[in-house]
Amino acid sequence: MGVELLSTGIPLLDEALGGGLLEDSNLLIIYTTYSRGWALGFEIVRRRIGMGDFGVILDSVLPITPLRMELRAVNFDIDELGRRGDLAVVDIFSSFYGLKYSEDYVYTDPTIDESTFLPKYNRLYRRVLTERIGDRRPVGIDVTVDGMAFLLGEKNFIRVFQRLMALKERARISEKRKRPLNIFLLNRSRASDELVSWMSLYSQYVIEFQPTENFGVEKFFVRSSPLPDFEPSVEGYTFRLIRGRVEIEKPEKSG
């Protein structure tokens, strides 16, 4: 059975990746403190929602109120998308700390902990799948991998992630539904080399952000892609956030 190639909704990013994202693939976005590279992940989610997908935020770092403020700064309104029926938040942070929200698109389980994480997370996600996603394609974004590793303990998180990959493979084999796109945000400043290495192994696509001498301007490099048309760029793509809007520029060809 063939695998569908999907657009990120950003033509220059599709080109950088070698054509787009394979369905059921993992995209890892690596950045550092003060970087705004994480906004690229939300721009992909926003554009995929515009193409009919359903957005799922897996939140392990912030309560809903500061998360809402952070995302509004990049023109991503979780309240509007949630009320519209295009987004759900699986709120692990609030689950761990006993917070409960009235918004029906925010999913929590106050009984979740390190020892029961996987089955209870899986149950929450299945609720989202049944109650909201239906026959749409899920596009999930993990905010953030390092946050989840902090909550669960890094070694435990890696083991849990391996088991999640096995569950994902089982679902691919046995379920007849649109396969998801998965975006993982990883702040390199809060992660060990081991965690970065494991997440890179499990990600078909890896994008790494680096600062430049110009304030507010970053470069990103596509470190890996499984597509035959992928050509690594030595110069990198220029990335800016202007009034919350993502702007990408293609590197000039040398020579």
C-alpha positions as CSV (number, residue, x, y, z in Angstrom):
1,M,0.0,0.0,0.0
2,G,1.4,3.4,-1.0
3,V,2.0,6.2,1.5
4,E,0.5,9.7,0.7
5,L,2.8,12.7,0.5
6,L,1.2,15.7,2.2
7,S,2.0,19.4,1.9
8,T,3.0,21.4,5.0
9,G,1.0,24.3,3.4
10,I,4.3,26.2,3.1
11,P,5.7,25.7,-0.4
12,L,9.3,26.7,0.5
13,L,9.3,24.3,3.5
14,D,7.9,21.5,1.3
15,E,10.8,22.1,-1.1
16,A,13.3,22.1,1.8
17,L,11.9,18.7,3.0
18,G,12.2,17.2,-0.5
19,G,8.5,17.5,-1.4
20,G,6.4,17.4,1.8
21,L,5.6,15.1,4.7
22,L,4.8,11.4,4.4
23,E,1.6,10.5,6.2
24,D,2.2,8.9,9.6
25,S,5.6,10.5,9.7
26,N,7.3,12.3,12.6
27,L,8.8,15.8,12.2
28,L,11.2,16.9,14.9
29,I,11.9,20.6,15.3
30,I,15.0,21.3,17.5
31,Y,15.6,24.9,18.8
32,T,17.2,26.6,21.8
33,T,16.4,29.2,24.5
34,Y,15.0,32.4,23.0
35,S,14.4,30.8,19.6
36,R,11.0,31.2,18.0
37,G,11.6,28.1,15.8
38,W,8.7,26.3,17.6
39,A,6.3,28.7,15.8
40,L,7.1,26.8,12.5
41,G,5.4,23.7,14.0
42,F,2.2,25.7,14.8
43,E,2.2,27.3,11.3
44,I,2.2,23.8,9.8
45,V,-0.7,22.8,12.2
46,R,-2.6,26.0,11.3
47,R,-2.3,25.4,7.5
48,R,-3.1,21.7,7.7
49,I,-6.3,22.6,9.7
50,G,-7.1,24.9,6.8
51,M,-6.8,21.9,4.5
52,G,-9.3,19.9,6.6
53,D,-7.2,18.2,9.2
54,F,-7.8,18.2,13.0
55,G,-5.3,19.7,15.3
56,V,-4.2,18.0,18.5
57,I,-1.9,19.8,21.0
58,L,-0.2,17.5,23.5
59,D,0.7,20.0,26.3
60,S,3.2,19.1,29.0
61,V,4.8,22.4,29.8
62,L,2.2,25.1,30.6
63,P,-1.2,25.6,32.0
64,I,-3.8,26.7,29.4
65,T,-3.7,30.4,30.2
66,P,0.0,31.0,29.5
67,L,-0.1,28.5,26.6
68,R,-3.0,30.6,25.2
69,M,-1.0,33.8,25.5
70,E,2.2,32.2,23.9
71,L,0.2,31.0,20.9
72,R,-1.8,34.2,20.3
73,A,1.6,35.9,19.9
74,V,2.0,33.7,16.7
75,N,-1.6,34.2,15.6
76,F,-2.7,30.7,16.8
77,D,-6.0,31.0,18.7
78,I,-6.7,27.8,20.5
79,D,-10.0,29.1,21.8
80,E,-11.3,29.9,18.3
81,L,-10.1,26.7,16.8
82,G,-11.4,24.6,19.8
83,R,-14.9,26.2,19.7
84,R,-15.0,25.7,15.9
85,G,-14.4,22.0,16.4
86,D,-11.0,21.9,14.7
87,L,-8.6,21.5,17.7
88,A,-8.3,19.7,21.0
89,V,-5.7,20.0,23.8
90,V,-4.6,16.9,25.6
91,D,-3.4,18.7,28.7
92,I,-0.9,16.5,30.5
93,F,0.5,19.4,32.5
94,S,-2.8,20.3,34.0
95,S,-3.6,16.6,34.6
96,F,-0.4,16.2,36.6
97,Y,-1.2,19.3,38.8
98,G,-4.9,18.8,39.2
99,L,-6.2,21.6,37.1
100,K,-9.6,21.4,35.4
101,Y,-11.0,23.6,32.7
102,S,-14.6,24.3,31.5
103,E,-13.6,24.3,27.8
104,D,-14.8,21.0,26.4
105,Y,-11.9,20.8,23.9
106,V,-9.4,20.6,26.8
107,Y,-8.9,17.0,27.9
108,T,-7.4,16.2,31.3
109,D,-7.2,13.2,33.6
110,P,-6.3,14.1,37.2
111,T,-5.4,10.5,38.0
112,I,-2.6,10.4,35.5
113,D,1.0,10.0,36.9
114,E,4.4,8.6,35.9
115,S,3.4,5.0,36.5
116,T,0.0,5.1,34.7
117,F,0.9,7.6,31.9
118,L,0.7,5.4,28.8
119,P,-2.7,3.7,29.3
120,K,-4.3,6.9,30.6
121,Y,-2.9,9.1,27.9
122,N,-4.0,6.5,25.3
123,R,-7.5,6.6,26.8
124,L,-7.6,10.4,26.6
125,Y,-6.4,10.4,22.9
126,R,-9.0,7.7,22.1
127,R,-11.7,10.0,23.5
128,V,-10.5,12.8,21.3
129,L,-10.5,10.5,18.3
130,T,-14.1,9.3,19.0
131,E,-15.6,12.6,20.1
132,R,-13.9,15.1,17.8
133,I,-11.6,13.8,15.1
134,G,-13.9,11.4,13.3
135,D,-12.7,10.7,9.8
136,R,-10.4,13.7,9.6
137,R,-6.6,13.4,9.6
138,P,-5.0,14.3,13.0
139,V,-2.1,16.6,13.0
140,G,-0.5,16.5,16.4
141,I,2.1,18.8,18.0
142,D,3.9,17.9,21.2
143,V,4.6,20.9,23.4
144,T,7.3,19.8,24.2
145,V,9.3,16.6,24.2
146,D,11.7,18.0,26.8
147,G,8.7,19.0,29.0
148,M,7.3,15.5,28.8
149,A,10.7,14.0,29.6
150,F,10.9,16.3,32.7
151,L,7.5,15.1,33.9
152,L,8.1,11.4,33.4
153,G,11.8,11.3,33.9
154,E,14.0,11.1,30.8
155,K,14.8,7.4,30.9
156,N,11.1,6.5,31.6
157,F,10.0,8.9,28.8
158,I,12.2,7.1,26.2
159,R,10.8,3.8,27.2
160,V,7.2,5.2,27.0
161,F,7.9,6.7,23.6
162,Q,9.1,3.3,22.3
163,R,5.9,1.8,23.5
164,L,3.9,4.6,21.8
165,M,5.8,3.8,18.5
166,A,4.7,0.1,18.9
167,L,1.0,1.2,19.5
168,K,1.3,3.5,16.5
169,E,2.5,0.6,14.3
170,R,-0.3,-1.6,15.6
171,A,-2.9,1.0,14.7
172,R,-1.3,1.4,11.2
173,I,-1.8,-2.3,10.6
174,S,-5.2,-2.8,12.1
175,E,-7.2,0.5,11.7
176,K,-8.7,1.9,8.6
177,R,-8.6,5.7,9.1
178,K,-6.5,8.6,7.9
179,R,-3.0,8.4,9.3
180,P,-1.7,11.3,11.3
181,L,1.1,13.8,11.0
182,N,3.2,14.2,14.2
183,I,5.3,17.3,15.1
184,F,7.6,17.2,18.1
185,L,9.1,20.4,19.5
186,L,12.4,19.9,21.4
187,N,14.2,22.7,23.2
188,R,17.8,21.6,22.9
189,S,18.8,23.8,25.9
190,R,16.7,21.6,28.2
191,A,17.5,18.2,26.8
192,S,20.4,15.7,27.0
193,D,22.3,14.5,24.0
194,E,20.8,11.1,24.6
195,L,17.2,12.4,24.4
196,V,18.0,14.3,21.2
197,S,19.6,11.2,19.7
198,W,16.6,9.0,20.5
199,M,14.1,11.5,19.2
200,S,16.1,12.0,16.0
201,L,16.1,8.2,15.5
202,Y,12.3,8.1,15.7
203,S,11.7,11.1,13.5
204,Q,11.7,10.8,9.7
205,Y,12.3,14.5,9.4
206,V,14.6,16.6,11.6
207,I,14.7,20.4,11.4
208,E,17.3,22.3,13.5
209,F,17.2,26.1,14.2
210,Q,20.3,28.2,14.8
211,P,20.6,31.9,15.7
212,T,22.3,34.4,13.5
213,E,24.1,37.7,14.2
214,N,20.9,39.6,13.3
215,F,18.4,39.8,16.2
216,G,15.1,38.2,15.3
217,V,16.6,36.3,12.4
218,E,17.3,32.6,12.6
219,K,18.4,29.9,10.2
220,F,17.0,26.4,10.0
221,F,18.6,23.3,8.4
222,V,16.8,20.2,7.4
223,R,19.0,17.5,8.9
224,S,17.2,14.5,7.6
225,S,14.3,13.5,5.3
226,P,13.3,10.1,3.9
227,L,12.4,11.5,0.4
228,P,14.6,10.8,-2.6
229,D,14.3,14.5,-3.8
230,F,15.7,15.9,-0.5
231,E,18.9,17.9,-1.0
232,P,20.5,19.2,2.2
233,S,21.2,23.0,2.2
234,V,24.5,24.1,3.5
235,E,23.4,27.7,3.8
236,G,20.1,27.0,5.5
237,Y,16.8,28.7,5.2
238,T,16.2,32.1,6.8
239,F,13.3,32.2,9.3
240,R,11.6,35.3,10.8
241,L,8.5,36.1,12.8
242,I,7.0,39.4,11.7
243,R,3.9,40.4,13.7
244,G,3.3,36.8,14.5
245,R,3.6,35.7,10.9
246,V,6.1,33.1,9.8
247,E,8.4,34.2,6.9
248,I,10.9,31.8,5.2
249,E,13.5,32.7,2.6
250,K,15.3,30.4,0.4
251,P,19.1,30.5,0.6
252,E,20.9,32.0,-2.4
253,K,22.9,29.6,-4.5
254,S,26.6,30.1,-4.2
255,G,28.7,30.4,-7.3
